[in-house]
């Protein structure tokens, strides 16, 4: 009898897996296999005539170098910030924590535009120093170098450390540290011998995830770097779209995929720390006001650093989109000096003779449509996959790593694979652009599953069994029992998928046509061109995208249940 029940459960899990796996096989694994075949295809043998080993080693070494350095600096800022939110209770703590987590959900083009508005040639720091010192040229030249890339990465990924390590730290029982201190250990010894070993899995998992995101960085490097500072991501795009050298682009994609696969496997194997009950505590027992002058000074310093880290770039973006300067007068359209809404008004105008004949508002419409379709696809498939994962055992449980692989796969690699496989009717029909929402759904799918899986596993089995005994069909059990309980987690998952699609840049840079760009593609086009009007419109579009993503971030924090803290 038990064997029949187990077989029936495995059969149901297999049916739930069917549609998500078919979707992944056709739209994810088929493009990856096509890239492998492309590299070794005889008809592309001529592409290797121009191949130089430095085309592989240079972007690979730079990718590893900048990712390692960015990860170390992110941990240096993120670990103290994690301690602050996990242990110290202060006025405005929840708001500041939500604000500190905002950068993770922001699109890379918004982050790059924000740092351009802060430290770029026309950014506030350079403009202020030029006016203060009477200089004719900007004195700060971070944009176009490694410094701007690392600053943006630290800004972008510190929230990962705060989320993952801070959650684990907040659940540690402070009595363990108190016992260590009573036995004569110094605060440093307690941290080194008690706290850090318990937090080790969380720190390692956060570090691997940060390294993975930095290693596969595309938008930040492309917008804030220069040609000599190309990562694998940037060189894949350059080889495919500029030089039309698909074999070399495919080789770079394979190397990147190998590294990201290894990093993803390592990150998935680093499980959440499992403590005994004696090592756990609720947040209310752990939080306390700053004790002593030392903690007060440290907490105040960290609060100031977090505020500056988040507010300065984003504030520069918003204010710079609302201000025009003397040097920008006389541009087409007669922009006035000082405060202006002209950059936003220009989003609704298609000026005759402009290089960008596609109205920016069209990009907004495209992105909203793509995000809506991607959210529906990711939510439907993610819900099936999460149920399958929650009920899987035996052989079906081995499919989880294959399903979560899109989390560590480069969006640029995915875009290249789509370009190779689906560059034919009906997939490339500009009147029916399906590839972009499908690619965005693949990117958002792991986030949807990770948001839904804990909620599905916590569903009370007795309520579902009672409903079945009373004659409810499986669909009615889902609608009247499961869905009301899962509604918060489902809304969080859908907001994640929507904001990820809205700001995705890597795959869209391959798949978006010149006549139908997305918001990130349009921002990149405008900010890459000379002229104050183009620059202002890029900042205006980035600000609008920032507001939408900020609303999504605050909504996620509002509706997320306590304990749902993992990415």
Phi, psi and omega in degrees: 000316178296322180295319179296320179296319179294319178297320179296319179295318179295325178293319177297318178298320179297321178293323178293325180289337193304306185291313177299320180291322177297318178298314179295318182298319185280318188258349180243303184285327176299314176297323179295317177297324180296325177295318176300315181294325181298319183298323186253014181285135182298326183290348178252018182298330181294338179294341181276352180297328182263010185281134175235137184303331179294339175296337177263313187290323183297307179291329179293313181294320179293322177300314180294319183294308183291327178291318178296314180294318179297321180294317179299315180290327176295318177295322180299325177269322187288324182294312174300322178295323177297318176299318182301310183284337182277330189239334189256128176259123181213158180300135180080015184299313183295318179295316181295325179294317177297319179296320180292335180272351181300318184304328184297328184270354181283143174295151181296328180293328177291317178299313180296319178294324179295316179289330174295321178288339180267310187240004180287175180303327178252020179277168186297321181297313179294318180296320179294317179292323178297319179288320182292319185261000179068037183268151178266340181236152179298131180277340182258127183235048180284321179294130186099002180229179182293327183301315180295322179297314182293317178302316180294321179294318178297315177302317187287323192249356177301328180297332178296315180294318179299316182293306188285310183285320180298321178296313179296319180296321181292342180263357178282135179289121181295346180294334177296316178291322178296321178296320178297318180293322180294333179276006174101003180284142176284164177305321179294318178295322178297317178297317186285324188259341183245301189290308184296320175300323178290328180271358185309309180300321180293318180295315180296318178298318178294318180297318179295320180292319177297314179300319180298314180293322178290322181295324181262019182294135182233300185298316181297313182293320183290326184269333183251348180264199177219169185308325181285352181244050182272134171275178176303319180303309183294319181290330175299313179296317183297313181295323184280316190263330181266314183264352182055032181259079185295323178300316179293320176299321177294320178298315178299322179294320179295315179299315179297318181297321178299313180295315181293326177295314178298317179295320180294317178298315178298317181294322179289332180281340176278095184281164175298144182298137179250113182251161167285165183299332181292338182268357183255154177206156176281161182298324182296331179279335185273321184291141177205154176296159178303134182254117178083167182294322182299313179293324179296315179295317180296316180296317179297320179295316180294320178299317179297316180297317181295317179299313180296319182299320184271315189286321185298308179295314183290322175296323177296320179298311184294311184292323181292334177284350182249004186231138170239150188244174181305317184293344184259002177284156178083359176287165181302129180107353175062052182291134181280160177283145176089211183297136180205150171252013186297324180299322179286323178296326181292342178296339182260007186244136172248093187287134178296130179087357179288146177302324181261084183285347177276121181299136178303330179298332177295323177296322177297315179298316180299313183296320179296318179295313179298318181294321178297312180294317180298322179295317178298315181295311183295321181293316181295311181290322179295323178295316177298315182294322179294319175298318179297316179295320182294328182257007184277149173207160179067228185295326181296328180296338180287349181280347184302313179300322179295324182286328182272358182302326178303337179298326183255009181265137181297135175294329177293317176299318178297318178297320177296317178298319177297320180297323181286317189273318191252019179278059181201160177296148359271002188292327183263018179289116182296340179282343181224073186284093182267335190293321183295309177297328177293315177298318179294324177296321177297320181291322182276346185302313179299325178293322178296315181297316181293333177283324185273328189301313179299323181292320180292320179293338180266003178299132180291116183295330183294325178293319181291319179295321179297318179297320179294318180298327180278005173098008180288139176286162178305321179294320180290325175299318179295313185290322188257344180246303186289310188300316177301327179283324184274356191301316180299311181297323179293320177296318177300315180298319182290322176295318175304308183298320182294313181291325177297315179295319183299325184253005183292135186239324187298302181292323181295330179294336175275320195261337183284130178280158178302331181278342183226068180283161170267173180300310180300320179296318179295320178299316180297318180298315183291317185287342180276350184258149178289162177110135182294326181293316177298315180298315181296320178294323176298317179292323179296315178296321178296322179294317177298318178295322176300316182296320179295314181291324176296318177299320177296319180297314180292327177294319178300314180294330182287319187262351180291136177284152177302137179095346177272079190246349185277156178277000000 
